[in-house]
């Protein structure tokens, strides 16, 4: 039977990396969107829509990674 401590540690590290990656991705996305809005204020609505869709996709992948980490910890 495998050591459950190491399994929980691996799940915690995986969850932490997923959150860090998701936060970094959304941060870069927002910074780029703000820069683009500053350059072309007339396209602000289209930029905002694209930013929200991309942020939702990033959050979806992060949530999926979190669920995998939880399942790995509970197995």
Secondary structure, 3 states (H helix, E strand, C coil): CCCHHHHHHHHHHHHHHHHHHHHHHHHHHHHHHHHHHHHCHHHHHHHHHHHHHHHHHHHHHHHHHHHHHHHHHHC
